[in-house]
Amino acid sequence: MQNPKRKGKDYTAKRKQMREYYVQGMPVEEIASLFQLDVRTIHYHKNVDLKKHHCDWEQLRLESMLGEEHIEGKNQAFLAALIECFEQELQQLKAEPDPDKRLKRLERYANGYHKLVAAGRSTEPGAQIHDIAATVLRTLATMAKEATRLDVVEFVIEHMDAICDHIRKHYGRDA
């Protein structure tokens, strides 16, 4: 049964407005005052966006303050420094006469690289959503194949990228 207090209210539109004010830098207390709500209610809406829609207000605010170009510039500078360090280490690696020590050093760098890549993907909501969607579609294709529904298998395989993109757009940060 619907709560009579909520009848006719569009909380999605209000939440979007609250999020926009927050991203622009307005303090939660001011947003609460503007909407004549308790501060806890604003935090509730932040939580709903994060948990149900994977929309992190803090991340959006940070990106807004720093700008995408600034963040990308920092990422590029970090990557350039990392590559420079690796090139220096590569020279030392070439000079190492013991093949076991060379192998251990290479293994250490490869593990470090894979950890960095995995960490980047695990914090990117779009990547998580895409991975989940791809897994669901592969499972669907496998089940359809086992049920000899080759038409379903062909459809899923043919449209997998488009379906994943649609899901990412619908449930990702842009939603």
RANOR-V955485 format. One record per residue. N is the residue number from 1. RES is the residue in three letters. SS is DSSP state (A for helix, B for strand, O for the rest). OMEGA is omega as a letter, one per 40 degrees, with the letter a starting at -180 (* if undefined). Layout:
# RANOR-V955485
((N RES SS OMEGA) (N RES SS OMEGA))
This chain:
# RANOR-V955485
((1 MET O a) (2 GLN O i) (3 ASN O a) (4 PRO A i) (5 LYS A a) (6 ARG A a) (7 LYS O i) (8 GLY O a) (9 LYS O i) (10 ASP O a) (11 TYR A i) (12 THR A i) (13 ALA A i) (14 LYS A i) (15 ARG A i) (16 LYS A i) (17 GLN A i) (18 MET A a) (19 ARG A a) (20 GLU A i) (21 TYR A a) (22 TYR A a) (23 VAL A i) (24 GLN O i) (25 GLY O a) (26 MET O i) (27 PRO O a) (28 VAL A a) (29 GLU A i) (30 GLU A i) (31 ILE A i) (32 ALA A i) (33 SER A a) (34 LEU A a) (35 PHE O a) (36 GLN O a) (37 LEU O i) (38 ASP O i) (39 VAL A i) (40 ARG A i) (41 THR A i) (42 ILE A i) (43 HIS A i) (44 TYR A a) (45 HIS A i) (46 LYS A a) (47 ASN A i) (48 VAL A i) (49 ASP A a) (50 LEU A a) (51 LYS A a) (52 LYS A a) (53 HIS A a) (54 HIS O a) (55 CYS O a) (56 ASP O a) (57 TRP A a) (58 GLU A i) (59 GLN A i) (60 LEU A i) (61 ARG A i) (62 LEU A i) (63 GLU A i) (64 SER A a) (65 MET A a) (66 LEU A a) (67 GLY O a) (68 GLU A a) (69 GLU A i) (70 HIS A a) (71 ILE A i) (72 GLU A i) (73 GLY A i) (74 LYS A i) (75 ASN A i) (76 GLN A i) (77 ALA A i) (78 PHE A a) (79 LEU A i) (80 ALA A i) (81 ALA A i) (82 LEU A i) (83 ILE A i) (84 GLU A i) (85 CYS A i) (86 PHE A i) (87 GLU A i) (88 GLN A i) (89 GLU A i) (90 LEU A i) (91 GLN A i) (92 GLN A i) (93 LEU A i) (94 LYS A a) (95 ALA A a) (96 GLU O a) (97 PRO O a) (98 ASP O a) (99 PRO A i) (100 ASP A i) (101 LYS A i) (102 ARG A a) (103 LEU A i) (104 LYS A i) (105 ARG A i) (106 LEU A i) (107 GLU A i) (108 ARG A i) (109 TYR A i) (110 ALA A i) (111 ASN A i) (112 GLY A i) (113 TYR A a) (114 HIS A i) (115 LYS A i) (116 LEU A a) (117 VAL A a) (118 ALA A i) (119 ALA A i) (120 GLY A a) (121 ARG A a) (122 SER A i) (123 THR O a) (124 GLU O a) (125 PRO A i) (126 GLY A i) (127 ALA A i) (128 GLN A a) (129 ILE A i) (130 HIS A i) (131 ASP A i) (132 ILE A a) (133 ALA A i) (134 ALA A i) (135 THR A i) (136 VAL A a) (137 LEU A i) (138 ARG A i) (139 THR A i) (140 LEU A i) (141 ALA A i) (142 THR A i) (143 MET A i) (144 ALA A i) (145 LYS A i) (146 GLU A i) (147 ALA O a) (148 THR O i) (149 ARG O a) (150 LEU A i) (151 ASP A i) (152 VAL A i) (153 VAL A a) (154 GLU A i) (155 PHE A a) (156 VAL A a) (157 ILE A a) (158 GLU A a) (159 HIS A a) (160 MET A a) (161 ASP A a) (162 ALA A i) (163 ILE A i) (164 CYS A i) (165 ASP A i) (166 HIS A i) (167 ILE A i) (168 ARG A i) (169 LYS A a) (170 HIS A a) (171 TYR A a) (172 GLY O a) (173 ARG O a) (174 ASP O a) (175 ALA O *))
